[in-house]
Amino acid sequence: MPSLAVMASKKEVPQELSTAPFDPRFPNQNQTRYCWQSYVDYHRCRKLKGEDYAPCDYFRKCYESLCPFAWVEKWDTQREENRFPGKI
Amino acid sequence: MKGFSLASMKSHPSLIPLYVCVALGCSGAVLYTIRLAVRSPEVSWNKKSNPEPWNEYANKQHKFYSPVRDYSNIESPAPKYD
């Protein structure tokens, strides 16, 4: 059984890990609004500025870090079926 | 019962700290509920004119005590696209 030190040194640590930064609009423990707002902002940004506008990606990275996958899939399905409850 | 009206409190002055504590507690609860209603970033009284009330806090502090960061120059990191 290899020692813990050996096992730890074999693991590669990926560089450049990041997550959604602190946003003073959502200061409390419940971050569901931050997830929702990032999702909605991403799609509004894409609709307004087109698919290639780079600053929109900030919102995508935020909601991909914050939102549960099930919610993102559900909202994507709702958007495709034109019954998404938010204004995009 | 004696001690409940302003006049009879003179015969039961030991009830005064009780009244003070109850008054502080009740006013604290009422005032904090009012603060939540009018200052909370997630409460909107008119969804047509204020659909996203959290935007008001893009550059100011909501919590009473938050020593973790400096709020004097804070800004929401989200890019503005409109």
Backbone of each chain as nested JSON, in Angstrom:
{
  "chains": [
    {"id": "A", "residues": [
      {"number": 1, "name": "MET", "atoms": {"N": [0.868, -1.195, 0.0], "CA": [0.0, 0.0, 0.0], "C": [0.894, 1.231, 0.0]}},
      {"number": 2, "name": "PRO", "atoms": {"N": [0.887, 2.046, -1.1], "CA": [1.802, 3.205, -1.15], "C": [1.413, 4.224, -0.086]}},
      {"number": 3, "name": "SER", "atoms": {"N": [2.408, 4.96, 0.375], "CA": [2.128, 5.946, 1.432], "C": [1.329, 7.099, 0.859]}},
      {"number": 4, "name": "LEU", "atoms": {"N": [0.727, 7.842, 1.737], "CA": [-0.116, 8.969, 1.292], "C": [0.719, 10.005, 0.562]}},
      {"number": 5, "name": "ALA", "atoms": {"N": [1.955, 10.213, 0.981], "CA": [2.809, 11.218, 0.331], "C": [3.061, 10.849, -1.12]}},
      {"number": 6, "name": "VAL", "atoms": {"N": [3.294, 9.565, -1.367], "CA": [3.545, 9.122, -2.746], "C": [2.296, 9.307, -3.58]}},
      {"number": 7, "name": "MET", "atoms": {"N": [1.164, 8.965, -3.021], "CA": [-0.096, 9.084, -3.776], "C": [-0.365, 10.547, -4.098]}},
      {"number": 8, "name": "ALA", "atoms": {"N": [-0.071, 11.425, -3.154], "CA": [-0.366, 12.847, -3.388], "C": [0.534, 13.402, -4.48]}},
      {"number": 9, "name": "SER", "atoms": {"N": [1.787, 12.996, -4.512], "CA": [2.699, 13.577, -5.501], "C": [2.387, 13.078, -6.9]}},
      {"number": 10, "name": "LYS", "atoms": {"N": [1.697, 11.941, -7.035], "CA": [1.424, 11.432, -8.378], "C": [0.282, 12.186, -9.039]}},
      {"number": 11, "name": "LYS", "atoms": {"N": [-0.565, 12.889, -8.229], "CA": [-1.731, 13.554, -8.797], "C": [-1.288, 14.857, -9.453]}},
      {"number": 12, "name": "GLU", "atoms": {"N": [-1.777, 15.132, -10.664], "CA": [-1.442, 16.398, -11.323], "C": [-2.452, 17.459, -10.957]}},
      {"number": 13, "name": "VAL", "atoms": {"N": [-1.978, 18.598, -10.526], "CA": [-2.894, 19.674, -10.162], "C": [-3.059, 20.585, -11.369]}},
      {"number": 14, "name": "PRO", "atoms": {"N": [-4.266, 20.724, -11.907], "CA": [-4.438, 21.616, -13.069], "C": [-4.271, 23.071, -12.653]}},
      {"number": 15, "name": "GLN", "atoms": {"N": [-3.729, 23.876, -13.555], "CA": [-3.527, 25.291, -13.258], "C": [-4.798, 26.064, -13.543]}},
      {"number": 16, "name": "GLU", "atoms": {"N": [-4.836, 27.317, -13.095], "CA": [-5.879, 28.26, -13.5], "C": [-7.289, 27.788, -13.135]}},
      {"number": 17, "name": "LEU", "atoms": {"N": [-7.477, 27.404, -11.877], "CA": [-8.84, 27.101, -11.452], "C": [-9.514, 28.407, -11.066]}},
      {"number": 18, "name": "SER", "atoms": {"N": [-10.762, 28.563, -11.452], "CA": [-11.445, 29.789, -11.053], "C": [-12.924, 29.499, -10.911]}},
      {"number": 19, "name": "THR", "atoms": {"N": [-13.622, 30.425, -10.259], "CA": [-15.054, 30.271, -10.121], "C": [-15.686, 31.655, -10.255]}},
      {"number": 20, "name": "ALA", "atoms": {"N": [-17.012, 31.715, -10.136], "CA": [-17.676, 33.004, -10.275], "C": [-17.196, 33.94, -9.168]}},
      {"number": 21, "name": "PRO", "atoms": {"N": [-16.798, 35.173, -9.496], "CA": [-16.278, 36.084, -8.466], "C": [-17.388, 36.624, -7.579]}},
      {"number": 22, "name": "PHE", "atoms": {"N": [-16.995, 37.228, -6.474], "CA": [-17.968, 37.832, -5.575], "C": [-18.707, 38.946, -6.3]}},
      {"number": 23, "name": "ASP", "atoms": {"N": [-20.027, 38.935, -6.175], "CA": [-20.841, 39.986, -6.785], "C": [-21.644, 40.63, -5.661]}},
      {"number": 24, "name": "PRO", "atoms": {"N": [-21.433, 41.949, -5.406], "CA": [-22.124, 42.575, -4.272], "C": [-23.646, 42.592, -4.401]}},
      {"number": 25, "name": "ARG", "atoms": {"N": [-24.145, 42.323, -5.632], "CA": [-25.601, 42.245, -5.781], "C": [-26.178, 41.008, -5.089]}},
      {"number": 26, "name": "PHE", "atoms": {"N": [-25.317, 40.012, -4.836], "CA": [-25.781, 38.755, -4.236], "C": [-24.862, 38.415, -3.072]}},
      {"number": 27, "name": "PRO", "atoms": {"N": [-25.003, 39.164, -1.945], "CA": [-24.003, 39.028, -0.886], "C": [-24.226, 37.87, 0.07]}},
      {"number": 28, "name": "ASN", "atoms": {"N": [-25.388, 37.21, 0.009], "CA": [-25.713, 36.246, 1.051], "C": [-25.418, 34.821, 0.631]}},
      {"number": 29, "name": "GLN", "atoms": {"N": [-25.729, 33.901, 1.547], "CA": [-25.376, 32.512, 1.305], "C": [-26.158, 31.928, 0.135]}},
      {"number": 30, "name": "ASN", "atoms": {"N": [-27.402, 32.344, -0.041], "CA": [-28.235, 31.814, -1.107], "C": [-27.843, 32.464, -2.423]}},
      {"number": 31, "name": "GLN", "atoms": {"N": [-27.201, 31.692, -3.296], "CA": [-26.694, 32.235, -4.551], "C": [-27.543, 31.847, -5.751]}},
      {"number": 32, "name": "THR", "atoms": {"N": [-28.75, 31.364, -5.533], "CA": [-29.565, 30.934, -6.671], "C": [-29.866, 32.096, -7.609]}},
      {"number": 33, "name": "ARG", "atoms": {"N": [-30.058, 33.308, -7.056], "CA": [-30.317, 34.466, -7.922], "C": [-29.144, 34.751, -8.829]}},
      {"number": 34, "name": "TYR", "atoms": {"N": [-27.923, 34.561, -8.297], "CA": [-26.714, 34.813, -9.066], "C": [-26.688, 33.847, -10.256]}},
      {"number": 35, "name": "CYS", "atoms": {"N": [-27.027, 32.594, -9.986], "CA": [-27.083, 31.59, -11.053], "C": [-28.104, 32.008, -12.106]}},
      {"number": 36, "name": "TRP", "atoms": {"N": [-29.324, 32.308, -11.668], "CA": [-30.393, 32.689, -12.589], "C": [-30.01, 33.924, -13.409]}},
      {"number": 37, "name": "GLN", "atoms": {"N": [-29.507, 34.952, -12.702], "CA": [-29.184, 36.202, -13.382], "C": [-28.071, 36.004, -14.395]}},
      {"number": 38, "name": "SER", "atoms": {"N": [-27.077, 35.183, -14.065], "CA": [-25.99, 34.942, -15.019], "C": [-26.511, 34.221, -16.254]}},
      {"number": 39, "name": "TYR", "atoms": {"N": [-27.396, 33.233, -16.039], "CA": [-27.95, 32.5, -17.171], "C": [-28.728, 33.44, -18.091]}},
      {"number": 40, "name": "VAL", "atoms": {"N": [-29.61, 34.242, -17.454], "CA": [-30.449, 35.157, -18.231], "C": [-29.594, 36.215, -18.929]}},
      {"number": 41, "name": "ASP", "atoms": {"N": [-28.584, 36.755, -18.22], "CA": [-27.718, 37.782, -18.806], "C": [-26.946, 37.223, -19.989]}},
      {"number": 42, "name": "TYR", "atoms": {"N": [-26.493, 35.962, -19.89], "CA": [-25.744, 35.386, -21.006], "C": [-26.608, 35.349, -22.255]}},
      {"number": 43, "name": "HIS", "atoms": {"N": [-27.83, 34.872, -22.114], "CA": [-28.661, 34.754, -23.308], "C": [-29.154, 36.102, -23.813]}},
      {"number": 44, "name": "ARG", "atoms": {"N": [-29.376, 37.039, -22.911], "CA": [-29.74, 38.39, -23.362], "C": [-28.571, 39.027, -24.101]}},
      {"number": 45, "name": "CYS", "atoms": {"N": [-27.353, 38.816, -23.558], "CA": [-26.159, 39.401, -24.16], "C": [-25.96, 38.824, -25.561]}},
      {"number": 46, "name": "ARG", "atoms": {"N": [-26.137, 37.49, -25.679], "CA": [-25.96, 36.872, -26.994], "C": [-26.998, 37.37, -27.972]}},
      {"number": 47, "name": "LYS", "atoms": {"N": [-28.229, 37.56, -27.483], "CA": [-29.293, 38.007, -28.389], "C": [-29.024, 39.43, -28.843]}},
      {"number": 48, "name": "LEU", "atoms": {"N": [-28.521, 40.286, -27.915], "CA": [-28.293, 41.684, -28.26], "C": [-27.04, 41.885, -29.095]}},
      {"number": 49, "name": "LYS", "atoms": {"N": [-25.965, 41.169, -28.721], "CA": [-24.66, 41.456, -29.305], "C": [-24.188, 40.412, -30.307]}},
      {"number": 50, "name": "GLY", "atoms": {"N": [-24.938, 39.338, -30.473], "CA": [-24.508, 38.312, -31.415], "C": [-23.716, 37.228, -30.721]}},
      {"number": 51, "name": "GLU", "atoms": {"N": [-23.488, 36.134, -31.457], "CA": [-22.893, 34.951, -30.85], "C": [-21.402, 35.1, -30.596]}},
      {"number": 52, "name": "ASP", "atoms": {"N": [-20.737, 36.063, -31.235], "CA": [-19.281, 36.104, -31.131], "C": [-18.769, 37.152, -30.167]}},
      {"number": 53, "name": "TYR", "atoms": {"N": [-19.659, 37.849, -29.472], "CA": [-19.221, 38.924, -28.589], "C": [-18.583, 38.32, -27.35]}},
      {"number": 54, "name": "ALA", "atoms": {"N": [-17.281, 38.555, -27.17], "CA": [-16.536, 37.865, -26.118], "C": [-16.966, 38.185, -24.689]}},
      {"number": 55, "name": "PRO", "atoms": {"N": [-17.284, 39.428, -24.339], "CA": [-17.67, 39.69, -22.946], "C": [-18.87, 38.878, -22.46]}},
      {"number": 56, "name": "CYS", "atoms": {"N": [-19.699, 38.375, -23.373], "CA": [-20.834, 37.559, -22.923], "C": [-20.357, 36.294, -22.212]}},
      {"number": 57, "name": "ASP", "atoms": {"N": [-19.133, 35.842, -22.552], "CA": [-18.644, 34.597, -21.972], "C": [-18.472, 34.674, -20.467]}},
      {"number": 58, "name": "TYR", "atoms": {"N": [-18.304, 35.883, -19.935], "CA": [-18.222, 36.017, -18.477], "C": [-19.46, 35.404, -17.83]}},
      {"number": 59, "name": "PHE", "atoms": {"N": [-20.624, 35.694, -18.405], "CA": [-21.873, 35.184, -17.815], "C": [-21.96, 33.674, -17.943]}},
      {"number": 60, "name": "ARG", "atoms": {"N": [-21.453, 33.158, -19.095], "CA": [-21.527, 31.705, -19.272], "C": [-20.657, 31.009, -18.239]}},
      {"number": 61, "name": "LYS", "atoms": {"N": [-19.433, 31.548, -18.019], "CA": [-18.563, 30.916, -17.024], "C": [-19.189, 30.991, -15.642]}},
      {"number": 62, "name": "CYS", "atoms": {"N": [-19.858, 32.093, -15.331], "CA": [-20.5, 32.216, -14.009], "C": [-21.59, 31.175, -13.848]}},
      {"number": 63, "name": "TYR", "atoms": {"N": [-22.498, 31.066, -14.817], "CA": [-23.6, 30.142, -14.575], "C": [-23.142, 28.709, -14.661]}},
      {"number": 64, "name": "GLU", "atoms": {"N": [-22.097, 28.43, -15.446], "CA": [-21.594, 27.057, -15.463], "C": [-20.955, 26.667, -14.14]}},
      {"number": 65, "name": "SER", "atoms": {"N": [-20.373, 27.651, -13.415], "CA": [-19.825, 27.336, -12.09], "C": [-20.911, 27.24, -11.04]}},
      {"number": 66, "name": "LEU", "atoms": {"N": [-21.929, 28.096, -11.145], "CA": [-22.879, 28.248, -10.054], "C": [-24.088, 27.337, -10.143]}},
      {"number": 67, "name": "CYS", "atoms": {"N": [-24.585, 27.108, -11.378], "CA": [-25.893, 26.47, -11.494], "C": [-25.776, 24.953, -11.522]}},
      {"number": 68, "name": "PRO", "atoms": {"N": [-26.694, 24.271, -10.868], "CA": [-26.768, 22.819, -11.012], "C": [-27.041, 22.452, -12.465]}},
      {"number": 69, "name": "PHE", "atoms": {"N": [-26.397, 21.381, -12.951], "CA": [-26.574, 20.991, -14.352], "C": [-28.035, 20.765, -14.701]}},
      {"number": 70, "name": "ALA", "atoms": {"N": [-28.788, 20.194, -13.749], "CA": [-30.197, 19.891, -14.03], "C": [-30.962, 21.163, -14.364]}},
      {"number": 71, "name": "TRP", "atoms": {"N": [-30.672, 22.251, -13.668], "CA": [-31.37, 23.497, -13.946], "C": [-31.01, 24.008, -15.335]}},
      {"number": 72, "name": "VAL", "atoms": {"N": [-29.7, 23.961, -15.673], "CA": [-29.268, 24.473, -16.97], "C": [-29.932, 23.673, -18.084]}},
      {"number": 73, "name": "GLU", "atoms": {"N": [-29.976, 22.356, -17.922], "CA": [-30.627, 21.533, -18.946], "C": [-32.108, 21.862, -19.045]}},
      {"number": 74, "name": "LYS", "atoms": {"N": [-32.75, 22.018, -17.878], "CA": [-34.179, 22.338, -17.889], "C": [-34.42, 23.665, -18.587]}},
      {"number": 75, "name": "TRP", "atoms": {"N": [-33.62, 24.684, -18.27], "CA": [-33.828, 25.998, -18.88], "C": [-33.52, 25.976, -20.376]}},
      {"number": 76, "name": "ASP", "atoms": {"N": [-32.475, 25.215, -20.75], "CA": [-32.171, 25.112, -22.184], "C": [-33.334, 24.486, -22.935]}},
      {"number": 77, "name": "THR", "atoms": {"N": [-33.919, 23.444, -22.34], "CA": [-35.079, 22.815, -22.977], "C": [-36.233, 23.805, -23.062]}},
      {"number": 78, "name": "GLN", "atoms": {"N": [-36.468, 24.547, -21.974], "CA": [-37.56, 25.519, -21.983], "C": [-37.344, 26.594, -23.034]}},
      {"number": 79, "name": "ARG", "atoms": {"N": [-36.082, 27.011, -23.203], "CA": [-35.819, 28.043, -24.203], "C": [-36.09, 27.523, -25.6]}},
      {"number": 80, "name": "GLU", "atoms": {"N": [-35.677, 26.243, -25.819], "CA": [-35.917, 25.682, -27.155], "C": [-37.405, 25.574, -27.45]}},
      {"number": 81, "name": "GLU", "atoms": {"N": [-38.18, 25.291, -26.4], "CA": [-39.623, 25.151, -26.602], "C": [-40.361, 26.45, -26.394]}},
      {"number": 82, "name": "ASN", "atoms": {"N": [-39.624, 27.549, -26.265], "CA": [-40.239, 28.874, -26.149], "C": [-41.113, 29.045, -24.934]}},
      {"number": 83, "name": "ARG", "atoms": {"N": [-40.783, 28.35, -23.842], "CA": [-41.582, 28.565, -22.632], "C": [-40.696, 28.917, -21.434]}},
      {"number": 84, "name": "PHE", "atoms": {"N": [-39.531, 29.511, -21.751], "CA": [-38.642, 29.945, -20.68], "C": [-39.267, 31.1, -19.923]}},
      {"number": 85, "name": "PRO", "atoms": {"N": [-39.339, 31.005, -18.566], "CA": [-40.079, 32.028, -17.821], "C": [-39.408, 33.403, -17.726]}},
      {"number": 86, "name": "GLY", "atoms": {"N": [-38.118, 33.502, -18.081], "CA": [-37.495, 34.808, -17.953], "C": [-37.563, 35.596, -19.245]}},
      {"number": 87, "name": "LYS", "atoms": {"N": [-37.246, 36.896, -19.159], "CA": [-37.287, 37.74, -20.364], "C": [-35.927, 37.704, -21.026]}},
      {"number": 88, "name": "ILE", "atoms": {"N": [-35.879, 37.167, -22.263], "CA": [-34.583, 37.138, -22.959], "C": [-34.711, 37.961, -24.219]}}
    ]},
    {"id": "B", "residues": [
      {"number": 1, "name": "MET", "atoms": {"N": [-54.499, 43.62, 37.248], "CA": [-53.33, 43.367, 38.099], "C": [-52.529, 44.642, 38.278]}},
      {"number": 2, "name": "LYS", "atoms": {"N": [-51.894, 44.771, 39.405], "CA": [-51.116, 45.996, 39.616], "C": [-49.8, 45.904, 38.858]}},
      {"number": 3, "name": "GLY", "atoms": {"N": [-49.325, 47.022, 38.466], "CA": [-48.025, 47.026, 37.778], "C": [-48.16, 47.124, 36.283]}},
      {"number": 4, "name": "PHE", "atoms": {"N": [-49.371, 47.039, 35.773], "CA": [-49.56, 47.097, 34.326], "C": [-49.88, 48.497, 33.838]}},
      {"number": 5, "name": "SER", "atoms": {"N": [-50.37, 49.362, 34.701], "CA": [-50.674, 50.713, 34.239], "C": [-49.582, 51.635, 34.749]}},
      {"number": 6, "name": "LEU", "atoms": {"N": [-49.48, 52.804, 34.096], "CA": [-48.39, 53.72, 34.401], "C": [-48.375, 54.105, 35.872]}},
      {"number": 7, "name": "ALA", "atoms": {"N": [-49.564, 54.251, 36.462], "CA": [-49.626, 54.67, 37.86], "C": [-49.181, 53.542, 38.782]}},
      {"number": 8, "name": "SER", "atoms": {"N": [-49.654, 52.332, 38.526], "CA": [-49.35, 51.241, 39.466], "C": [-47.932, 50.719, 39.294]}},
      {"number": 9, "name": "MET", "atoms": {"N": [-47.225, 51.211, 38.238], "CA": [-45.836, 50.765, 38.091], "C": [-44.993, 51.256, 39.245]}},
      {"number": 10, "name": "LYS", "atoms": {"N": [-45.45, 52.342, 39.895], "CA": [-44.669, 52.872, 41.012], "C": [-44.599, 51.851, 42.138]}},
      {"number": 11, "name": "SER", "atoms": {"N": [-45.654, 51.002, 42.249], "CA": [-45.608, 50.007, 43.324], "C": [-44.862, 48.749, 42.887]}},
      {"number": 12, "name": "HIS", "atoms": {"N": [-44.606, 48.587, 41.608], "CA": [-43.825, 47.436, 41.138], "C": [-42.72, 47.901, 40.199]}},
      {"number": 13, "name": "PRO", "atoms": {"N": [-41.776, 48.657, 40.714], "CA": [-40.76, 49.211, 39.807], "C": [-39.846, 48.144, 39.228]}},
      {"number": 14, "name": "SER", "atoms": {"N": [-39.849, 46.964, 39.817], "CA": [-38.964, 45.914, 39.274], "C": [-39.455, 45.38, 37.949]}},
      {"number": 15, "name": "LEU", "atoms": {"N": [-40.683, 45.79, 37.572], "CA": [-41.168, 45.342, 36.261], "C": [-40.588, 46.168, 35.116]}},
      {"number": 16, "name": "ILE", "atoms": {"N": [-39.989, 47.316, 35.48], "CA": [-39.539, 48.216, 34.406], "C": [-38.485, 47.576, 33.502]}},
      {"number": 17, "name": "PRO", "atoms": {"N": [-37.475, 46.886, 34.048], "CA": [-36.505, 46.265, 33.112], "C": [-37.175, 45.284, 32.164]}},
      {"number": 18, "name": "LEU", "atoms": {"N": [-38.215, 44.614, 32.65], "CA": [-38.941, 43.689, 31.779], "C": [-39.585, 44.434, 30.619]}},
      {"number": 19, "name": "TYR", "atoms": {"N": [-40.228, 45.563, 30.947], "CA": [-40.883, 46.325, 29.889], "C": [-39.863, 46.865, 28.886]}},
      {"number": 20, "name": "VAL", "atoms": {"N": [-38.725, 47.31, 29.419], "CA": [-37.687, 47.84, 28.53], "C": [-37.195, 46.75, 27.587]}},
      {"number": 21, "name": "CYS", "atoms": {"N": [-36.939, 45.561, 28.135], "CA": [-36.43, 44.486, 27.274], "C": [-37.464, 44.062, 26.241]}},
      {"number": 22, "name": "VAL", "atoms": {"N": [-38.714, 43.939, 26.665], "CA": [-39.758, 43.54, 25.708], "C": [-39.907, 44.598, 24.626]}},
      {"number": 23, "name": "ALA", "atoms": {"N": [-39.87, 45.884, 25.039], "CA": [-40.009, 46.958, 24.042], "C": [-38.849, 46.939, 23.059]}},
      {"number": 24, "name": "LEU", "atoms": {"N": [-37.633, 46.74, 23.56], "CA": [-36.469, 46.684, 22.655], "C": [-36.6, 45.522, 21.688]}},
      {"number": 25, "name": "GLY", "atoms": {"N": [-36.992, 44.372, 22.228], "CA": [-37.11, 43.185, 21.376], "C": [-38.165, 43.363, 20.31]}},
      {"number": 26, "name": "CYS", "atoms": {"N": [-39.35, 43.865, 20.71], "CA": [-40.43, 44.033, 19.726], "C": [-40.068, 45.079, 18.691]}},
      {"number": 27, "name": "SER", "atoms": {"N": [-39.469, 46.195, 19.13], "CA": [-39.149, 47.218, 18.132], "C": [-38.038, 46.736, 17.216]}},
      {"number": 28, "name": "GLY", "atoms": {"N": [-37.089, 45.97, 17.767], "CA": [-36.052, 45.404, 16.908], "C": [-36.63, 44.49, 15.858]}},
      {"number": 29, "name": "ALA", "atoms": {"N": [-37.579, 43.623, 16.251], "CA": [-38.182, 42.704, 15.291], "C": [-38.936, 43.476, 14.208]}},
      {"number": 30, "name": "VAL", "atoms": {"N": [-39.732, 44.473, 14.631], "CA": [-40.521, 45.241, 13.651], "C": [-39.593, 46.015, 12.712]}},
      {"number": 31, "name": "LEU", "atoms": {"N": [-38.58, 46.683, 13.283], "CA": [-37.698, 47.48, 12.434], "C": [-36.925, 46.6, 11.467]}},
      {"number": 32, "name": "TYR", "atoms": {"N": [-36.481, 45.403, 11.924], "CA": [-35.735, 44.548, 11.004], "C": [-36.631, 44.01, 9.904]}},
      {"number": 33, "name": "THR", "atoms": {"N": [-37.887, 43.721, 10.251], "CA": [-38.813, 43.27, 9.198], "C": [-39.024, 44.376, 8.171]}},
      {"number": 34, "name": "ILE", "atoms": {"N": [-39.135, 45.62, 8.642], "CA": [-39.298, 46.73, 7.702], "C": [-38.051, 46.877, 6.837]}},
      {"number": 35, "name": "ARG", "atoms": {"N": [-36.859, 46.705, 7.441], "CA": [-35.623, 46.789, 6.655], "C": [-35.597, 45.722, 5.561]}},
      {"number": 36, "name": "LEU", "atoms": {"N": [-36.035, 44.508, 5.917], "CA": [-36.081, 43.448, 4.919], "C": [-37.043, 43.818, 3.798]}},
      {"number": 37, "name": "ALA", "atoms": {"N": [-38.169, 44.458, 4.169], "CA": [-39.168, 44.769, 3.144], "C": [-38.684, 45.858, 2.204]}},
      {"number": 38, "name": "VAL", "atoms": {"N": [-37.97, 46.873, 2.718], "CA": [-37.646, 47.988, 1.834], "C": [-36.195, 47.966, 1.36]}},
      {"number": 39, "name": "ARG", "atoms": {"N": [-35.287, 47.252, 2.065], "CA": [-33.884, 47.313, 1.67], "C": [-33.33, 46.002, 1.156]}},
      {"number": 40, "name": "SER", "atoms": {"N": [-34.073, 44.94, 1.229], "CA": [-33.517, 43.654, 0.823], "C": [-33.257, 43.65, -0.679]}},
      {"number": 41, "name": "PRO", "atoms": {"N": [-32.113, 43.091, -1.12], "CA": [-31.854, 43.077, -2.56], "C": [-32.781, 42.188, -3.353]}},
      {"number": 42, "name": "GLU", "atoms": {"N": [-33.61, 41.375, -2.697], "CA": [-34.467, 40.477, -3.447], "C": [-35.94, 40.829, -3.345]}},
      {"number": 43, "name": "VAL", "atoms": {"N": [-36.269, 41.999, -2.806], "CA": [-37.678, 42.369, -2.656], "C": [-37.995, 43.487, -3.63]}},
      {"number": 44, "name": "SER", "atoms": {"N": [-39.056, 43.29, -4.415], "CA": [-39.482, 44.321, -5.342], "C": [-40.955, 44.596, -5.106]}},
      {"number": 45, "name": "TRP", "atoms": {"N": [-41.297, 45.878, -4.858], "CA": [-42.695, 46.206, -4.583], "C": [-43.491, 46.398, -5.854]}},
      {"number": 46, "name": "ASN", "atoms": {"N": [-42.8, 46.707, -6.939], "CA": [-43.5, 46.919, -8.197], "C": [-42.695, 46.234, -9.286]}},
      {"number": 47, "name": "LYS", "atoms": {"N": [-43.157, 45.021, -9.671], "CA": [-42.333, 44.234, -10.58], "C": [-42.21, 44.871, -11.949]}},
      {"number": 48, "name": "LYS", "atoms": {"N": [-43.122, 45.812, -12.299], "CA": [-43.011, 46.414, -13.626], "C": [-41.91, 47.471, -13.607]}},
      {"number": 49, "name": "SER", "atoms": {"N": [-41.86, 48.288, -12.53], "CA": [-40.872, 49.358, -12.529], "C": [-39.551, 48.919, -11.915]}},
      {"number": 50, "name": "ASN", "atoms": {"N": [-39.523, 47.825, -11.173], "CA": [-38.284, 47.384, -10.538], "C": [-38.158, 45.866, -10.655]}},
      {"number": 51, "name": "PRO", "atoms": {"N": [-37.916, 45.386, -11.869], "CA": [-37.937, 43.933, -12.061], "C": [-36.723, 43.222, -11.476]}},
      {"number": 52, "name": "GLU", "atoms": {"N": [-35.589, 43.953, -11.309], "CA": [-34.373, 43.313, -10.811], "C": [-33.8, 44.15, -9.666]}},
      {"number": 53, "name": "PRO", "atoms": {"N": [-34.396, 44.026, -8.482], "CA": [-34.025, 44.94, -7.388], "C": [-32.591, 44.776, -6.886]}},
      {"number": 54, "name": "TRP", "atoms": {"N": [-31.927, 43.648, -7.215], "CA": [-30.573, 43.451, -6.709], "C": [-29.566, 44.37, -7.388]}},
      {"number": 55, "name": "ASN", "atoms": {"N": [-29.931, 44.931, -8.541], "CA": [-28.985, 45.8, -9.24], "C": [-28.648, 47.054, -8.447]}},
      {"number": 56, "name": "GLU", "atoms": {"N": [-29.534, 47.417, -7.537], "CA": [-29.251, 48.574, -6.699], "C": [-27.998, 48.362, -5.851]}},
      {"number": 57, "name": "TYR", "atoms": {"N": [-27.647, 47.107, -5.578], "CA": [-26.499, 46.796, -4.723], "C": [-25.239, 46.482, -5.511]}},
      {"number": 58, "name": "ALA", "atoms": {"N": [-25.195, 46.895, -6.783], "CA": [-24.017, 46.589, -7.59], "C": [-22.774, 47.263, -7.036]}},
      {"number": 59, "name": "ASN", "atoms": {"N": [-22.954, 48.353, -6.289], "CA": [-21.76, 49.025, -5.764], "C": [-21.927, 49.456, -4.313]}},
      {"number": 60, "name": "LYS", "atoms": {"N": [-22.865, 48.814, -3.604], "CA": [-22.935, 49.176, -2.193], "C": [-23.163, 47.946, -1.319]}},
      {"number": 61, "name": "GLN", "atoms": {"N": [-22.923, 48.159, -0.038], "CA": [-22.961, 47.069, 0.929], "C": [-24.374, 46.896, 1.461]}},
      {"number": 62, "name": "HIS", "atoms": {"N": [-24.789, 45.627, 1.555], "CA": [-26.103, 45.376, 2.148], "C": [-25.983, 44.936, 3.607]}},
      {"number": 63, "name": "LYS", "atoms": {"N": [-24.934, 44.167, 3.894], "CA": [-24.821, 43.604, 5.246], "C": [-24.383, 44.671, 6.234]}},
      {"number": 64, "name": "PHE", "atoms": {"N": [-24.81, 44.517, 7.447], "CA": [-24.403, 45.45, 8.495], "C": [-22.922, 45.334, 8.784]}},
      {"number": 65, "name": "TYR", "atoms": {"N": [-22.446, 44.093, 8.847], "CA": [-21.063, 43.886, 9.26], "C": [-20.419, 42.925, 8.281]}},
      {"number": 66, "name": "SER", "atoms": {"N": [-19.496, 43.432, 7.482], "CA": [-18.838, 42.574, 6.516], "C": [-17.393, 43.009, 6.405]}},
      {"number": 67, "name": "PRO", "atoms": {"N": [-16.543, 42.55, 7.337], "CA": [-15.158, 43.035, 7.36], "C": [-14.281, 42.403, 6.296]}},
      {"number": 68, "name": "VAL", "atoms": {"N": [-14.841, 41.444, 5.544], "CA": [-14.036, 40.663, 4.611], "C": [-13.493, 41.502, 3.465]}},
      {"number": 69, "name": "ARG", "atoms": {"N": [-14.254, 42.485, 3.01], "CA": [-13.79, 43.256, 1.841], "C": [-14.079, 44.725, 2.03]}},
      {"number": 70, "name": "ASP", "atoms": {"N": [-13.391, 45.554, 1.206], "CA": [-13.56, 46.996, 1.241], "C": [-14.679, 47.369, 0.279]}},
      {"number": 71, "name": "TYR", "atoms": {"N": [-15.765, 47.907, 0.797], "CA": [-16.916, 48.218, -0.051], "C": [-16.882, 49.626, -0.623]}},
      {"number": 72, "name": "SER", "atoms": {"N": [-15.827, 50.413, -0.302], "CA": [-15.886, 51.812, -0.732], "C": [-15.742, 51.953, -2.24]}},
      {"number": 73, "name": "ASN", "atoms": {"N": [-14.998, 51.002, -2.874], "CA": [-14.861, 51.122, -4.332], "C": [-15.403, 49.912, -5.049]}},
      {"number": 74, "name": "ILE", "atoms": {"N": [-16.323, 49.217, -4.416], "CA": [-16.693, 47.941, -5.002], "C": [-17.625, 48.135, -6.189]}},
      {"number": 75, "name": "GLU", "atoms": {"N": [-17.53, 47.205, -7.144], "CA": [-18.397, 47.246, -8.313], "C": [-18.75, 45.834, -8.693]}},
      {"number": 76, "name": "SER", "atoms": {"N": [-19.899, 45.644, -9.252], "CA": [-20.255, 44.313, -9.707], "C": [-19.343, 43.934, -10.864]}},
      {"number": 77, "name": "PRO", "atoms": {"N": [-18.755, 42.711, -10.835], "CA": [-17.825, 42.349, -11.915], "C": [-18.496, 42.017, -13.237]}},
      {"number": 78, "name": "ALA", "atoms": {"N": [-19.82, 41.977, -13.269], "CA": [-20.504, 41.61, -14.514], "C": [-20.33, 42.698, -15.562]}},
      {"number": 79, "name": "PRO", "atoms": {"N": [-19.983, 42.346, -16.797], "CA": [-19.851, 43.368, -17.835], "C": [-21.209, 43.938, -18.219]}},
      {"number": 80, "name": "LYS", "atoms": {"N": [-21.242, 45.215, -18.6], "CA": [-22.488, 45.826, -19.028], "C": [-22.609, 45.679, -20.534]}},
      {"number": 81, "name": "TYR", "atoms": {"N": [-23.69, 45.117, -20.987], "CA": [-23.826, 44.879, -22.414], "C": [-24.985, 45.644, -23.018]}},
      {"number": 82, "name": "ASP", "atoms": {"N": [-25.648, 46.458, -22.231], "CA": [-26.704, 47.282, -22.825], "C": [-26.518, 48.693, -22.291]}}
    ]}
  ]
}
